[in-house]
Amino acid sequence: MTGKVQAALIAVLLFLSVPLLCPAQCQTYLADRGDSPYARQHYQQAMSFIANGDYASAIEQLKRSIGYDPNNKNAQHYLGLCYMETGNNPEAERYFRTALNIDYNFVECRYNYGVLLRRMGKPHEASIMFIECIEMNPKYPLPYYQLGQLLKEKGDLDGAIERFESATRLKPDFYDAQRDLGLAIFERAGIGDNNAALDKLLTCARLVPDNPMVHYYLGTIYCAEGKLDEAEKEFRTVLAIDPRHAAAHFELGKLRYYRGDLDRCLLEVKEAEKINPSYSETKKYPKIDPVVTKRIIARCMEFKGKRIESVDAWREAASVTKDNQQILKHIADLEMQLRKEAKQKKRSKKEPIIVFDPAEVDALISHGLGQFEDNNLQAARQSFNKALELNPASFEAMQNLGFTLEAAGDLNGALAKYQTAVTLNPQFDGAYYNIAYTLEKTGLPAEAGMMYQQFHELAGKYPYDPKHIVALQQADARERARQQQTLKRGY
């Protein structure tokens, strides 16, 4: 073989060993292997899109980045996160697995893969991921929190509390963990310490003061503790943050019912009904039961003496109640009473003597409540007294007059008004609860316990967790037993 032939063969072999690229492509091919400027450029653009919530654009940029650098575990991880955000779980799982194949000890990716598995309805597989995260990095708080949530869903409150406590120890400002720890402690009936639950939720309120749900949870715990004044403050705070928080309106209305405050109870419960349920769903607020709200409205109307309106309200309650036989019977009784009264009026030859205008009394009470809300106690007191001058039997005016005295710090004066109000409307169970609560505030636990018992006999159950009422009655029983022993022994 001549030298020219050998040179030609070598030239052909060299040509065949190089990809067929144009000059510009050759330059790109040579420059963009490994951690290239092009891979970094697309990756950085993807991070910008993610920051703005544009996950579709981020996916395109991350795919281009991976095309230049397929071993970039972070790009694979973020691609999985973007697919998870867009709801494409199979693709998210594929890219999380790819990132973990590149780096088995990639803890953040393993954690997010666990979150995805939990979202896909695979709690066992998710818990394995979170446990492996903890084994790889025991100081990483997020997997402890996720394990706590999984255990709480299974009903293992002790295990959930242990994991939440680990998360909060590692990260004291971990808002979600502090919140769920407080709620889990509160939920652990018979064992939980409400003071500990309150402490955790108060920490959450300091961390995120504008979160309405923290104040809502605080309000519900204060109700369970029998601290209705503190509960009202928390529910008011919720509504100051979000006036469309239907559950807070409802709980505030229910609380006012048990304080004997029918008018403001109606205002709150009706406001709760106006709010579109879809708003609560999008905000992940607690749902309110339409059956309960309609029953409360019907009871308020009935106790206010507006029986025609109460019949209509009870009919609405019956329409949304499956087992409505008792409600229908109650409606029939009310209608029978109304027909009986109408017949008696027809038979009577004398025209009824109108002593006062009920509309004027209602207007004075409404005006007084507005003044009370504005903290103009003296003016409110005058309005309620005027209503009582027109109608001395006005339960509402007497009750509201008590509120003005209580707000002014005159608990004994308020208590006297509340007790008079009960004589005017003895079937209203909320009035008994209100008297019991006021007696407890005045330092008369034995009398409070007896009045709570009267409420229970009339209503059939306690409205909140009865532990503090039981403790009150037990303390009174122990004190009476000590007094008997002292009398018996003489010392």
Secondary structure, DSSP 8 states (H G I E B T S, - for coil): --HHHHHHHHHHHHHHTS----HHHHHHHHH-SSS-HHHHHHHHHHHHHHHTT-HHHHHHHHHHHHHH-TT-HHHHHHHHHHHHHTT-HHHHHHHHHHHHHH-TT-HHHHHHHHHHHHHTT-HHHHHHHHHHHHHH-TT-HHHHHHHHHHHHHTT-HHHHHHHHHHHHHH-TT-HHHHHHHHHHHHHSTTT--HHHHHHHHHHHHHHSTT-HHHHHHHHHHHHHTT-HHHHHHHHHHHHHH-TT-HHHHHHHHHHHHHTT-HHHHHHHHHHHHHS-HHHHHHHT-----HHHHHHHHHHHHHHTT-HHHHHHHHHHHHHT-SS-HHHHHHHHHHHHHHHHHHHHHHH--S-----S-HHHHHHHHHHHHHHHHTT-HHHHHHHHHHHHHH-TT-HHHHHHHHHHHHHTT-HHHHHHHHHHHHHHSTT-HHHHHHHHHHHHHTT-HHHHHHHHHHHHHHHSS-SS-THHHHHHHHHHHHHHHHHHHHHHHT-
